[in-house]
Amino acid sequence: MTFLDLMKYIGSDWSQAPSYNDVEWLYADFASKYGLKNLDAKSFADLRKFLDDDKDTFISYLVTKLGFDENDKDEYDAAIDLLADKDFITSSKHKTDEASCLMHQNFS
């Protein structure tokens, strides 16, 4: 997946907007990082099981899926706040149970 890195442009003076070729893009390779190589029911079920086995990987997936750069602390923190605010993870311990249940419901 490809995402426009919006964080660099929030609050910018759009009268001086960058050209398309000058903006920065983020790339999420779900195949190599999370093992999602096919877009079928079994692959999505396997993805959920894979993510359930490792909370840190699950959070990485959720942050990346939102289009945030998990390697940028400010973006990572913004994604965590958003995920907690929408109850995908708990705010204190970052438990991913709710996100996992939603994935299970959506893929069943």
N, CA, C and O atoms as a GROMACS GRO file, in nm:
protein
  432
    1MET      N    1   0.085  -0.117   0.000
    1MET     CA    2   0.000   0.000   0.000
    1MET      C    3   0.089   0.123   0.000
    1MET      O    4   0.201   0.121   0.052
    2THR      N    5   0.038   0.228  -0.058
    2THR     CA    6   0.111   0.354  -0.065
    2THR      C    7   0.028   0.464   0.001
    2THR      O    8  -0.093   0.475  -0.022
    3PHE      N    9   0.094   0.545   0.083
    3PHE     CA   10   0.027   0.653   0.153
    3PHE      C   11   0.104   0.783   0.132
    3PHE      O   12   0.227   0.785   0.130
    4LEU      N   13   0.031   0.890   0.115
    4LEU     CA   14   0.093   1.023   0.114
    4LEU      C   15   0.128   1.057   0.257
    4LEU      O   16   0.044   1.041   0.346
    5ASP      N   17   0.248   1.102   0.283
    5ASP     CA   18   0.292   1.138   0.417
    5ASP      C   19   0.233   1.275   0.453
    5ASP      O   20   0.299   1.378   0.438
    6LEU      N   21   0.109   1.274   0.501
    6LEU     CA   22   0.038   1.398   0.531
    6LEU      C   23   0.094   1.474   0.650
    6LEU      O   24   0.080   1.596   0.657
    7MET      N   25   0.156   1.405   0.742
    7MET     CA   26   0.204   1.471   0.864
    7MET      C   27   0.300   1.586   0.833
    7MET      O   28   0.305   1.684   0.907
    8LYS      N   29   0.374   1.574   0.726
    8LYS     CA   30   0.468   1.679   0.690
    8LYS      C   31   0.399   1.803   0.636
    8LYS      O   32   0.459   1.910   0.629
    9TYR      N   33   0.270   1.788   0.597
    9TYR     CA   34   0.201   1.897   0.531
    9TYR      C   35   0.086   1.956   0.611
    9TYR      O   36   0.029   2.058   0.571
   10ILE      N   37   0.051   1.894   0.722
   10ILE     CA   38  -0.056   1.949   0.806
   10ILE      C   39  -0.011   2.084   0.860
   10ILE      O   40   0.098   2.097   0.917
   11GLY      N   41  -0.096   2.184   0.842
   11GLY     CA   42  -0.064   2.318   0.887
   11GLY      C   43   0.023   2.398   0.791
   11GLY      O   44   0.066   2.508   0.823
   12SER      N   45   0.049   2.341   0.674
   12SER     CA   46   0.134   2.408   0.575
   12SER      C   47   0.060   2.522   0.507
   12SER      O   48  -0.063   2.528   0.506
   13ASP      N   49   0.137   2.611   0.451
   13ASP     CA   50   0.084   2.718   0.369
   13ASP      C   51   0.059   2.661   0.230
   13ASP      O   52   0.154   2.643   0.153
   14TRP      N   53  -0.067   2.632   0.198
   14TRP     CA   54  -0.099   2.564   0.073
   14TRP      C   55  -0.088   2.655  -0.048
   14TRP      O   56  -0.101   2.609  -0.162
   15SER      N   57  -0.064   2.784  -0.025
   15SER     CA   58  -0.037   2.869  -0.142
   15SER      C   59   0.100   2.834  -0.199
   15SER      O   60   0.133   2.870  -0.312
   16GLN      N   61   0.180   2.763  -0.120
   16GLN     CA   62   0.313   2.717  -0.160
   16GLN      C   63   0.316   2.564  -0.160
   16GLN      O   64   0.415   2.503  -0.122
   17ALA      N   65   0.206   2.504  -0.203
   17ALA     CA   66   0.193   2.358  -0.200
   17ALA      C   67   0.302   2.292  -0.285
   17ALA      O   68   0.337   2.342  -0.392
   18PRO      N   69   0.354   2.180  -0.237
   18PRO     CA   70   0.458   2.109  -0.313
   18PRO      C   71   0.397   2.045  -0.439
   18PRO      O   72   0.277   2.020  -0.446
   19SER      N   73   0.480   2.022  -0.535
   19SER     CA   74   0.434   1.952  -0.655
   19SER      C   75   0.420   1.804  -0.622
   19SER      O   76   0.475   1.756  -0.523
   20TYR      N   77   0.348   1.733  -0.704
   20TYR     CA   78   0.325   1.590  -0.685
   20TYR      C   79   0.457   1.515  -0.675
   20TYR      O   80   0.470   1.424  -0.592
   21ASN      N   81   0.554   1.550  -0.755
   21ASN     CA   82   0.683   1.480  -0.755
   21ASN      C   83   0.768   1.510  -0.633
   21ASN      O   84   0.864   1.439  -0.606
   22ASP      N   85   0.734   1.617  -0.559
   22ASP     CA   86   0.814   1.655  -0.443
   22ASP      C   87   0.760   1.604  -0.310
   22ASP      O   88   0.828   1.613  -0.209
   23VAL      N   89   0.638   1.550  -0.310
   23VAL     CA   90   0.584   1.502  -0.182
   23VAL      C   91   0.646   1.368  -0.146
   23VAL      O   92   0.695   1.295  -0.232
   24GLU      N   93   0.644   1.339  -0.017
   24GLU     CA   94   0.700   1.213   0.031
   24GLU      C   95   0.590   1.109   0.044
   24GLU      O   96   0.478   1.140   0.084
   25TRP      N   97   0.624   0.985   0.010
   25TRP     CA   98   0.530   0.876   0.014
   25TRP      C   99   0.580   0.770   0.112
   25TRP      O  100   0.700   0.749   0.127
   26LEU      N  101   0.487   0.704   0.177
   26LEU     CA  102   0.518   0.592   0.264
   26LEU      C  103   0.468   0.465   0.197
   26LEU      O  104   0.362   0.464   0.135
   27TYR      N  105   0.544   0.359   0.208
   27TYR     CA  106   0.509   0.231   0.147
   27TYR      C  107   0.496   0.125   0.254
   27TYR      O  108   0.583   0.111   0.340
   28ALA      N  109   0.389   0.051   0.249
   28ALA     CA  110   0.368  -0.058   0.344
   28ALA      C  111   0.368  -0.189   0.267
   28ALA      O  112   0.281  -0.213   0.183
   29ASP      N  113   0.465  -0.273   0.295
   29ASP     CA  114   0.477  -0.402   0.228
   29ASP      C  115   0.420  -0.509   0.320
   29ASP      O  116   0.492  -0.571   0.399
   30PHE      N  117   0.289  -0.530   0.309
   30PHE     CA  118   0.221  -0.626   0.396
   30PHE      C  119   0.264  -0.770   0.369
   30PHE      O  120   0.253  -0.855   0.458
   31ALA      N  121   0.313  -0.798   0.251
   31ALA     CA  122   0.356  -0.935   0.218
   31ALA      C  123   0.481  -0.972   0.296
   31ALA      O  124   0.485  -1.077   0.361
   32SER      N  125   0.584  -0.888   0.289
   32SER     CA  126   0.710  -0.926   0.354
   32SER      C  127   0.706  -0.904   0.505
   32SER      O  128   0.768  -0.981   0.579
   33LYS      N  129   0.635  -0.803   0.552
   33LYS     CA  130   0.638  -0.771   0.694
   33LYS      C  131   0.536  -0.852   0.775
   33LYS      O  132   0.562  -0.890   0.889
   34TYR      N  133   0.420  -0.876   0.715
   34TYR     CA  134   0.312  -0.942   0.790
   34TYR      C  135   0.266  -1.073   0.727
   34TYR      O  136   0.173  -1.137   0.778
   35GLY      N  137   0.328  -1.113   0.618
   35GLY     CA  138   0.296  -1.242   0.557
   35GLY      C  139   0.168  -1.245   0.476
   35GLY      O  140   0.122  -1.353   0.438
   36LEU      N  141   0.108  -1.130   0.449
   36LEU     CA  142  -0.016  -1.126   0.370
   36LEU      C  143   0.020  -1.121   0.222
   36LEU      O  144   0.049  -1.015   0.167
   37LYS      N  145   0.015  -1.237   0.161
   37LYS     CA  146   0.056  -1.246   0.020
   37LYS      C  147  -0.062  -1.258  -0.075
   37LYS      O  148  -0.049  -1.229  -0.194
   38ASN      N  149  -0.178  -1.300  -0.024
   38ASN     CA  150  -0.298  -1.315  -0.107
   38ASN      C  151  -0.415  -1.244  -0.040
   38ASN      O  152  -0.418  -1.228   0.082
   39LEU      N  153  -0.511  -1.203  -0.120
   39LEU     CA  154  -0.629  -1.135  -0.068
   39LEU      C  155  -0.748  -1.231  -0.072
   39LEU      O  156  -0.843  -1.213  -0.147
   40ASP      N  157  -0.738  -1.334   0.013
   40ASP     CA  158  -0.847  -1.431   0.022
   40ASP      C  159  -0.876  -1.456   0.171
   40ASP      O  160  -0.801  -1.414   0.258
   41ALA      N  161  -0.987  -1.525   0.197
   41ALA     CA  162  -1.031  -1.544   0.335
   41ALA      C  163  -0.927  -1.616   0.420
   41ALA      O  164  -0.903  -1.575   0.534
   42LYS      N  165  -0.865  -1.720   0.368
   42LYS     CA  166  -0.765  -1.794   0.446
   42LYS      C  167  -0.645  -1.706   0.481
   42LYS      O  168  -0.595  -1.712   0.593
   43SER      N  169  -0.600  -1.625   0.386
   43SER     CA  170  -0.485  -1.538   0.409
   43SER      C  171  -0.516  -1.434   0.517
   43SER      O  172  -0.431  -1.404   0.602
   44PHE      N  173  -0.637  -1.378   0.514
   44PHE     CA  174  -0.674  -1.280   0.617
   44PHE      C  175  -0.689  -1.346   0.753
   44PHE      O  176  -0.653  -1.288   0.855
   45ALA      N  177  -0.742  -1.469   0.756
   45ALA     CA  178  -0.752  -1.542   0.882
   45ALA      C  179  -0.613  -1.573   0.936
   45ALA      O  180  -0.588  -1.562   1.056
   46ASP      N  181  -0.521  -1.613   0.848
   46ASP     CA  182  -0.383  -1.640   0.889
   46ASP      C  183  -0.315  -1.512   0.939
   46ASP      O  184  -0.238  -1.515   1.035
   47LEU      N  185  -0.345  -1.399   0.875
   47LEU     CA  186  -0.289  -1.271   0.918
   47LEU      C  187  -0.333  -1.240   1.060
   47LEU      O  188  -0.252  -1.202   1.144
   48ARG      N  189  -0.462  -1.256   1.088
   48ARG     CA  190  -0.512  -1.228   1.223
   48ARG      C  191  -0.444  -1.318   1.326
   48ARG      O  192  -0.405  -1.270   1.433
   49LYS      N  193  -0.429  -1.445   1.296
   49LYS     CA  194  -0.361  -1.537   1.389
   49LYS      C  195  -0.215  -1.496   1.408
   49LYS      O  196  -0.164  -1.498   1.520
   50PHE      N  197  -0.150  -1.458   1.299
   50PHE     CA  198  -0.011  -1.413   1.306
   50PHE      C  199   0.001  -1.289   1.395
   50PHE      O  200   0.092  -1.280   1.478
   51LEU      N  201  -0.090  -1.195   1.378
   51LEU     CA  202  -0.086  -1.072   1.458
   51LEU      C  203  -0.121  -1.098   1.603
   51LEU      O  204  -0.064  -1.035   1.693
   52ASP      N  205  -0.215  -1.189   1.628
   52ASP     CA  206  -0.252  -1.222   1.766
   52ASP      C  207  -0.137  -1.282   1.845
   52ASP      O  208  -0.135  -1.273   1.968
   53ASP      N  209  -0.041  -1.342   1.777
   53ASP     CA  210   0.072  -1.405   1.845
   53ASP      C  211   0.174  -1.306   1.898
   53ASP      O  212   0.257  -1.343   1.981
   54ASP      N  213   0.171  -1.181   1.851
   54ASP     CA  214   0.273  -1.084   1.891
   54ASP      C  215   0.211  -0.944   1.895
   54ASP      O  216   0.186  -0.884   1.791
   55LYS      N  217   0.188  -0.894   2.017
   55LYS     CA  218   0.123  -0.764   2.036
   55LYS      C  219   0.199  -0.651   1.966
   55LYS      O  220   0.137  -0.564   1.905
   56ASP      N  221   0.330  -0.651   1.975
   56ASP     CA  222   0.408  -0.544   1.912
   56ASP      C  223   0.392  -0.543   1.760
   56ASP      O  224   0.382  -0.437   1.699
   57THR      N  225   0.390  -0.662   1.700
   57THR     CA  226   0.369  -0.673   1.556
   57THR      C  227   0.227  -0.627   1.521
   57THR      O  228   0.207  -0.562   1.418
   58PHE      N  229   0.130  -0.661   1.606
   58PHE     CA  230  -0.007  -0.621   1.581
   58PHE      C  231  -0.018  -0.468   1.583
   58PHE      O  232  -0.082  -0.408   1.496
   59ILE      N  233   0.044  -0.406   1.681
   59ILE     CA  234   0.039  -0.260   1.689
   59ILE      C  235   0.112  -0.199   1.570
   59ILE      O  236   0.066  -0.099   1.514
   60SER      N  237   0.223  -0.256   1.531
   60SER     CA  238   0.295  -0.208   1.412
   60SER      C  239   0.204  -0.213   1.290
   60SER      O  240   0.200  -0.119   1.211
   61TYR      N  241   0.131  -0.324   1.275
   61TYR     CA  242   0.037  -0.341   1.164
   61TYR      C  243  -0.070  -0.231   1.167
   61TYR      O  244  -0.100  -0.170   1.065
   62LEU      N  245  -0.129  -0.208   1.285
   62LEU     CA  246  -0.236  -0.109   1.296
   62LEU      C  247  -0.186   0.032   1.265
   62LEU      O  248  -0.254   0.109   1.197
   63VAL      N  249  -0.068   0.065   1.314
   63VAL     CA  250  -0.009   0.196   1.287
   63VAL      C  251   0.018   0.213   1.138
   63VAL      O  252  -0.015   0.316   1.079
   64THR      N  253   0.078   0.111   1.078
   64THR     CA  254   0.110   0.116   0.936
   64THR      C  255  -0.016   0.121   0.850
   64THR      O  256  -0.022   0.194   0.751
   65LYS      N  257  -0.117   0.044   0.889
   65LYS     CA  258  -0.242   0.039   0.813
   65LYS      C  259  -0.311   0.175   0.810
   65LYS      O  260  -0.380   0.208   0.713
   66LEU      N  261  -0.293   0.253   0.916
   66LEU     CA  262  -0.351   0.388   0.919
   66LEU      C  263  -0.275   0.485   0.829
   66LEU      O  264  -0.323   0.595   0.802
   67GLY      N  265  -0.157   0.445   0.783
   67GLY     CA  266  -0.079   0.532   0.696
   67GLY      C  267   0.024   0.615   0.771
   67GLY      O  268   0.081   0.708   0.714
   68PHE      N  269   0.049   0.582   0.896
   68PHE     CA  270   0.150   0.653   0.974
   68PHE      C  271   0.284   0.581   0.963
   68PHE      O  272   0.290   0.460   0.939
   69ASP      N  273   0.390   0.656   0.981
   69ASP     CA  274   0.525   0.600   0.978
   69ASP      C  275   0.559   0.552   1.118
   69ASP      O  276   0.578   0.633   1.209
   70GLU      N  277   0.566   0.420   1.135
   70GLU     CA  278   0.592   0.366   1.269
   70GLU      C  279   0.733   0.397   1.320
   70GLU      O  280   0.760   0.382   1.439
   71ASN      N  281   0.821   0.440   1.232
   71ASN     CA  282   0.958   0.473   1.272
   71ASN      C  283   0.973   0.619   1.314
   71ASN      O  284   1.080   0.659   1.361
   72ASP      N  285   0.868   0.698   1.296
   72ASP     CA  286   0.868   0.838   1.338
   72ASP      C  287   0.790   0.846   1.468
   72ASP      O  288   0.669   0.820   1.471
   73LYS      N  289   0.858   0.883   1.578
   73LYS     CA  290   0.795   0.881   1.710
   73LYS      C  291   0.668   0.964   1.716
   73LYS      O  292   0.569   0.920   1.774
   74ASP      N  293   0.668   1.083   1.657
   74ASP     CA  294   0.549   1.167   1.661
   74ASP      C  295   0.432   1.102   1.587
   74ASP      O  296   0.319   1.105   1.634
   75GLU      N  297   0.460   1.044   1.472
   75GLU     CA  298   0.354   0.978   1.396
   75GLU      C  299   0.306   0.852   1.468
   75GLU      O  300   0.186   0.825   1.474
   76TYR      N  301   0.399   0.776   1.523
   76TYR     CA  302   0.364   0.656   1.598
   76TYR      C  303   0.273   0.693   1.715
   76TYR      O  304   0.170   0.629   1.737
   77ASP      N  305   0.312   0.796   1.791
   77ASP     CA  306   0.232   0.838   1.906
   77ASP      C  307   0.094   0.887   1.862
   77ASP      O  308  -0.005   0.860   1.929
   78ALA      N  309   0.088   0.960   1.751
   78ALA     CA  310  -0.041   1.008   1.700
   78ALA      C  311  -0.130   0.890   1.661
   78ALA      O  312  -0.251   0.891   1.688
   79ALA      N  313  -0.072   0.788   1.600
   79ALA     CA  314  -0.149   0.669   1.562
   79ALA      C  315  -0.198   0.595   1.686
   79ALA      O  316  -0.313   0.551   1.690
   80ILE      N  317  -0.113   0.580   1.786
   80ILE     CA  318  -0.152   0.513   1.910
   80ILE      C  319  -0.266   0.588   1.976
   80ILE      O  320  -0.362   0.526   2.023
   81ASP      N  321  -0.257   0.720   1.981
   81ASP     CA  322  -0.364   0.800   2.041
   81ASP      C  323  -0.495   0.780   1.964
   81ASP      O  324  -0.601   0.767   2.025
   82LEU      N  325  -0.488   0.779   1.833
   82LEU     CA  326  -0.606   0.759   1.750
   82LEU      C  327  -0.666   0.619   1.771
   82LEU      O  328  -0.787   0.605   1.785
   83LEU      N  329  -0.581   0.518   1.773
   83LEU     CA  330  -0.628   0.381   1.795
   83LEU      C  331  -0.693   0.366   1.932
   83LEU      O  332  -0.795   0.299   1.946
   84ALA      N  333  -0.634   0.428   2.034
   84ALA     CA  334  -0.691   0.421   2.169
   84ALA      C  335  -0.822   0.499   2.176
   84ALA      O  336  -0.918   0.455   2.239
   85ASP      N  337  -0.826   0.614   2.111
   85ASP     CA  338  -0.948   0.697   2.112
   85ASP      C  339  -1.064   0.625   2.046
   85ASP      O  340  -1.179   0.641   2.089
   86LYS      N  341  -1.038   0.546   1.945
   86LYS     CA  342  -1.142   0.472   1.873
   86LYS      C  343  -1.162   0.331   1.929
   86LYS      O  344  -1.235   0.250   1.871
   87ASP      N  345  -1.096   0.302   2.042
   87ASP     CA  346  -1.110   0.175   2.113
   87ASP      C  347  -1.062   0.052   2.034
   87ASP      O  348  -1.112  -0.058   2.055
   88PHE      N  349  -0.966   0.072   1.944
   88PHE     CA  350  -0.905  -0.044   1.878
   88PHE      C  351  -0.800  -0.107   1.969
   88PHE      O  352  -0.775  -0.228   1.962
   89ILE      N  353  -0.738  -0.026   2.053
   89ILE     CA  354  -0.644  -0.076   2.153
   89ILE      C  355  -0.678  -0.005   2.284
   89ILE      O  356  -0.742   0.100   2.284
   90THR      N  357  -0.635  -0.063   2.396
   90THR     CA  358  -0.656   0.006   2.524
   90THR      C  359  -0.551   0.114   2.539
   90THR      O  360  -0.438   0.100   2.492
   91SER      N  361  -0.588   0.221   2.604
   91SER     CA  362  -0.497   0.335   2.613
   91SER      C  363  -0.380   0.311   2.706
   91SER      O  364  -0.271   0.365   2.683
   92SER      N  365  -0.398   0.232   2.811
   92SER     CA  366  -0.290   0.217   2.909
   92SER      C  367  -0.188   0.110   2.871
   92SER      O  368  -0.068   0.136   2.875
   93LYS      N  369  -0.233  -0.008   2.836
   93LYS     CA  370  -0.140  -0.118   2.808
   93LYS      C  371  -0.133  -0.155   2.661
   93LYS      O  372  -0.063  -0.249   2.623
   94HIS      N  373  -0.207  -0.083   2.579
   94HIS     CA  374  -0.210  -0.107   2.434
   94HIS      C  375  -0.246  -0.252   2.401
   94HIS      O  376  -0.185  -0.312   2.312
   95LYS      N  377  -0.344  -0.306   2.472
   95LYS     CA  378  -0.393  -0.440   2.439
   95LYS      C  379  -0.468  -0.433   2.307
   95LYS      O  380  -0.539  -0.335   2.280
   96THR      N  381  -0.454  -0.535   2.227
   96THR     CA  382  -0.510  -0.534   2.092
   96THR      C  383  -0.634  -0.623   2.079
   96THR      O  384  -0.676  -0.654   1.967
   97ASP      N  385  -0.693  -0.664   2.191
   97ASP     CA  386  -0.806  -0.757   2.187
   97ASP      C  387  -0.922  -0.705   2.102
   97ASP      O  388  -0.980  -0.781   2.025
   98GLU      N  389  -0.955  -0.578   2.115
   98GLU     CA  390  -1.068  -0.523   2.040
   98GLU      C  391  -1.039  -0.525   1.890
   98GLU      O  392  -1.127  -0.562   1.811
   99ALA      N  393  -0.920  -0.487   1.850
   99ALA     CA  394  -0.884  -0.490   1.708
   99ALA      C  395  -0.889  -0.633   1.655
   99ALA      O  396  -0.934  -0.656   1.543
  100SER      N  397  -0.842  -0.727   1.735
  100SER     CA  398  -0.844  -0.867   1.693
  100SER      C  399  -0.988  -0.916   1.676
  100SER      O  400  -1.020  -0.986   1.580
  101CYS      N  401  -1.076  -0.880   1.770
  101CYS     CA  402  -1.217  -0.921   1.759
  101CYS      C  403  -1.280  -0.862   1.634
  101CYS      O  404  -1.356  -0.929   1.564
  102LEU      N  405  -1.250  -0.735   1.605
  102LEU     CA  406  -1.304  -0.673   1.484
  102LEU      C  407  -1.253  -0.742   1.357
  102LEU      O  408  -1.329  -0.763   1.262
  103MET      N  409  -1.126  -0.777   1.357
  103MET     CA  410  -1.072  -0.849   1.242
  103MET      C  411  -1.142  -0.984   1.226
  103MET      O  412  -1.177  -1.024   1.115
  104HIS      N  413  -1.163  -1.052   1.339
  104HIS     CA  414  -1.227  -1.183   1.333
  104HIS      C  415  -1.370  -1.169   1.279
  104HIS      O  416  -1.413  -1.249   1.195
  105GLN      N  417  -1.444  -1.069   1.327
  105GLN     CA  418  -1.581  -1.047   1.280
  105GLN      C  419  -1.583  -1.013   1.132
  105GLN      O  420  -1.668  -1.062   1.057
  106ASN      N  421  -1.491  -0.929   1.089
  106ASN     CA  422  -1.491  -0.885   0.949
  106ASN      C  423  -1.446  -0.996   0.853
  106ASN      O  424  -1.487  -0.996   0.737
  107PHE      N  425  -1.363  -1.087   0.899
  107PHE     CA  426  -1.309  -1.191   0.811
  107PHE      C  427  -1.386  -1.322   0.823
  107PHE      O  428  -1.356  -1.418   0.752
  108SER      N  429  -1.486  -1.327   0.911
  108SER     CA  430  -1.562  -1.452   0.928
  108SER      C  431  -1.679  -1.458   0.832
  108SER      O  432  -1.754  -1.555   0.832
   0.00000   0.00000   0.00000
